[in-house]
Amino acid sequence: MAKTEVQLSFRTTNELKERLELQSKREDRSVAYVVRKAVEEYLERKEKEAEL
């Protein structure tokens, strides 16, 4: 079954936006990709912590 993607928006600081843009350029990826990966990694860490 194909993944369904949804749009999510949020407010952030100019500094964080600039950092995301810089990192996305370093990785030659979109800002959306960098944000998605950061959120996935954060949730995986938190879920593992909750299991302890």
DSSP file (Angstrom, degrees, kcal/mol; ACC not computed):
  #  RESIDUE AA STRUCTURE BP1 BP2  ACC     N-H-->O    O-->H-N    N-H-->O    O-->H-N    TCO  KAPPA ALPHA  PHI   PSI    X-CA   Y-CA   Z-CA
    1    1 A M              0   0    0      0, 0.0     2,-0.1     0, 0.0     0, 0.0   0.000 360.0 360.0 360.0 138.2    0.0    0.0    0.0
    2    2 A A        -     0   0    0      1,-0.1     2,-0.2     0, 0.0     0, 0.0  -0.414 360.0-109.8 -75.1 146.5    1.3    3.4   -0.9
    3    3 A K        -     0   0    0     -2,-0.1     2,-0.5     1,-0.0    -1,-0.1  -0.513  26.5-142.9 -72.1 140.9    2.2    6.0    1.8
    4    4 A T        -     0   0    0     -2,-0.2     2,-0.4     2,-0.0    -1,-0.0  -0.933  13.4-154.4-106.1 127.6   -0.1    8.9    2.0
    5    5 A E        -     0   0    0     -2,-0.5     2,-0.3     0, 0.0     0, 0.0  -0.806   7.6-165.2-102.4 143.2    1.5   12.2    2.8
    6    6 A V        -     0   0    0     -2,-0.4     2,-0.4     2,-0.0    -2,-0.0  -0.884  23.5-111.9-122.0 156.5   -0.2   15.1    4.5
    7    7 A Q        -     0   0    0     -2,-0.3     2,-0.4     2,-0.0     0, 0.0  -0.720  32.2-176.8 -89.8 137.7    0.8   18.7    4.8
    8    8 A L        -     0   0    0     -2,-0.4     2,-0.3     2,-0.0    -2,-0.0  -1.000   3.2-168.2-133.0 133.0    1.7   20.0    8.3
    9    9 A S        +     0   0    0     -2,-0.4     2,-0.3     2,-0.0    -2,-0.0  -0.916   9.8 167.6-123.4 153.1    2.5   23.6    9.1
   10   10 A F        -     0   0    0     -2,-0.3     2,-0.3     2,-0.0    -2,-0.0  -0.979  32.8-109.2-154.8 160.9    4.0   25.2   12.2
   11   11 A R        +     0   0    0     -2,-0.3     2,-0.3     0, 0.0    -2,-0.0  -0.733  40.0 164.3 -95.7 145.5    5.6   28.4   13.3
   12   12 A T        -     0   0    0     -2,-0.3     2,-0.1     3,-0.0    -2,-0.0  -0.908  37.8 -86.2-148.1 174.9    9.3   28.7   14.1
   13   13 A T     >  -     0   0    0     -2,-0.3     4,-2.1     1,-0.1     5,-0.2  -0.448  34.6-116.7 -83.0 160.4   11.9   31.4   14.6
   14   14 A N  H  > S+     0   0    0      1,-0.2     4,-2.6     2,-0.2     5,-0.2   0.890 116.1  56.6 -60.4 -38.9   13.9   32.9   11.7
   15   15 A E  H  > S+     0   0    0      1,-0.2     4,-2.3     2,-0.2    -1,-0.2   0.931 107.7  45.6 -60.7 -46.9   17.1   31.4   13.2
   16   16 A L  H  > S+     0   0    0      1,-0.2     4,-2.5     2,-0.2    -1,-0.2   0.902 111.9  52.4 -65.0 -39.7   15.7   27.8   13.1
   17   17 A K  H  X S+     0   0    0     -4,-2.1     4,-2.5     1,-0.2    -1,-0.2   0.926 110.2  48.2 -59.8 -45.1   14.4   28.4    9.6
   18   18 A E  H  X S+     0   0    0     -4,-2.6     4,-2.4     1,-0.2    -1,-0.2   0.898 111.1  50.5 -63.4 -40.3   17.8   29.5    8.5
   19   19 A R  H  X S+     0   0    0     -4,-2.3     4,-2.5     2,-0.2    -1,-0.2   0.902 110.8  49.4 -64.5 -40.4   19.5   26.6   10.2
   20   20 A L  H  X S+     0   0    0     -4,-2.5     4,-2.5     2,-0.2    -2,-0.2   0.919 111.4  48.8 -64.1 -43.5   17.1   24.2    8.4
   21   21 A E  H  X S+     0   0    0     -4,-2.5     4,-1.9     2,-0.2    -2,-0.2   0.908 111.8  49.2 -63.0 -41.8   17.7   25.8    5.1
   22   22 A L  H  X S+     0   0    0     -4,-2.4     4,-2.2     2,-0.2    -2,-0.2   0.931 112.6  47.0 -62.8 -46.3   21.5   25.6    5.6
   23   23 A Q  H  X S+     0   0    0     -4,-2.5     4,-2.0     1,-0.2    -2,-0.2   0.895 109.6  53.6 -64.5 -39.2   21.3   21.9    6.6
   24   24 A S  H  X>S+     0   0    0     -4,-2.5     5,-2.7     1,-0.2     4,-0.6   0.883 109.4  48.7 -64.0 -36.8   19.1   21.1    3.6
   25   25 A K  H ><5S+     0   0    0     -4,-1.9     3,-0.6     3,-0.2    -1,-0.2   0.902 108.6  53.6 -67.5 -40.6   21.6   22.7    1.3
   26   26 A R  H 3<5S+     0   0    0     -4,-2.2    -2,-0.2     1,-0.2    -1,-0.2   0.883 117.3  37.5 -59.5 -38.1   24.5   20.7    2.9
   27   27 A E  H 3<5S-     0   0    0     -4,-2.0    -1,-0.2    -5,-0.1    -2,-0.2   0.470 106.6-125.3 -92.7  -2.7   22.6   17.5    2.3
   28   28 A D  T <<5S+     0   0    0     -3,-0.6     2,-0.3    -4,-0.6    -3,-0.2   0.927  72.5 120.6  53.4  47.6   21.2   18.5   -1.1
   29   29 A R      < -     0   0    0     -5,-2.7    -1,-0.2    -6,-0.1    -2,-0.1  -0.818  68.9 -92.2-130.6 168.5   17.7   17.7    0.3
   30   30 A S     >  -     0   0    0     -2,-0.3     4,-1.9     1,-0.1     5,-0.1  -0.438  31.0-118.2 -79.2 159.1   14.5   19.7    0.8
   31   31 A V  H  > S+     0   0    0      1,-0.2     4,-2.6     2,-0.2     5,-0.2   0.901 117.2  57.7 -61.1 -40.0   13.8   21.5    4.0
   32   32 A A  H  > S+     0   0    0      1,-0.2     4,-2.7     2,-0.2    -1,-0.2   0.890 105.2  50.2 -58.1 -40.3   10.7   19.2    4.3
   33   33 A Y  H  > S+     0   0    0      2,-0.2     4,-2.7     1,-0.2    -1,-0.2   0.932 110.8  48.2 -63.7 -46.0   13.0   16.2    4.2
   34   34 A V  H  X S+     0   0    0     -4,-1.9     4,-2.2     1,-0.2    -2,-0.2   0.911 114.0  46.5 -62.9 -42.9   15.3   17.5    6.9
   35   35 A V  H  X S+     0   0    0     -4,-2.6     4,-2.6     2,-0.2     5,-0.2   0.935 112.2  50.7 -64.4 -46.2   12.3   18.4    9.2
   36   36 A R  H  X S+     0   0    0     -4,-2.7     4,-2.5    -5,-0.2    -2,-0.2   0.920 112.1  46.6 -58.5 -45.5   10.7   15.0    8.6
   37   37 A K  H  X S+     0   0    0     -4,-2.7     4,-2.5     2,-0.2    -1,-0.2   0.899 111.9  51.1 -65.3 -40.1   13.9   13.1    9.4
   38   38 A A  H  X S+     0   0    0     -4,-2.2     4,-2.2    -5,-0.2    -2,-0.2   0.909 112.5  45.9 -63.7 -42.2   14.5   15.2   12.6
   39   39 A V  H  X S+     0   0    0     -4,-2.6     4,-2.7     2,-0.2     5,-0.2   0.915 112.1  51.3 -67.8 -42.7   11.0   14.6   13.8
   40   40 A E  H  X S+     0   0    0     -4,-2.5     4,-2.4    -5,-0.2    -2,-0.2   0.932 112.2  46.2 -59.0 -46.4   11.2   10.8   13.0
   41   41 A E  H  X S+     0   0    0     -4,-2.5     4,-2.1     2,-0.2    -1,-0.2   0.893 112.4  50.9 -64.9 -39.9   14.5   10.6   14.9
   42   42 A Y  H  X S+     0   0    0     -4,-2.2     4,-2.5    -5,-0.2    -2,-0.2   0.941 112.2  46.2 -61.5 -48.4   13.1   12.6   17.9
   43   43 A L  H  X S+     0   0    0     -4,-2.7     4,-2.7     1,-0.2     5,-0.2   0.884 110.0  53.4 -65.2 -38.7   10.0   10.4   18.1
   44   44 A E  H  X S+     0   0    0     -4,-2.4     4,-2.0    -5,-0.2    -1,-0.2   0.921 110.9  47.5 -61.2 -43.2   12.0    7.2   17.9
   45   45 A R  H  X S+     0   0    0     -4,-2.1     4,-2.4     1,-0.2    -2,-0.2   0.940 113.8  46.7 -61.1 -48.2   14.2    8.3   20.8
   46   46 A K  H  X S+     0   0    0     -4,-2.5     4,-2.0     1,-0.2    -2,-0.2   0.877 111.1  51.5 -64.9 -38.1   11.2    9.3   22.9
   47   47 A E  H  X S+     0   0    0     -4,-2.7     4,-1.0     2,-0.2    -1,-0.2   0.884 110.5  48.8 -66.6 -38.5    9.4    6.0   22.1
   48   48 A K  H  X S+     0   0    0     -4,-2.0     4,-0.8    -5,-0.2     3,-0.5   0.908 110.0  51.9 -67.1 -40.8   12.5    4.1   23.2
   49   49 A E  H >< S+     0   0    0     -4,-2.4     3,-0.8     1,-0.2    -2,-0.2   0.883 106.2  54.6 -60.1 -38.7   12.7    6.1   26.4
   50   50 A A  H 3< S+     0   0    0     -4,-2.0    -1,-0.2     1,-0.2    -2,-0.2   0.769 102.2  58.5 -68.1 -25.0    9.1    5.4   27.2
   51   51 A E  H 3<        0   0    0     -4,-1.0    -1,-0.2    -3,-0.5    -2,-0.2   0.730 360.0 360.0 -75.7 -22.3    9.8    1.6   26.9
   52   52 A L    <<        0   0    0     -3,-0.8    -1,-0.2    -4,-0.8    -2,-0.1   0.474 360.0 360.0 -71.3 360.0   12.4    1.7   29.6
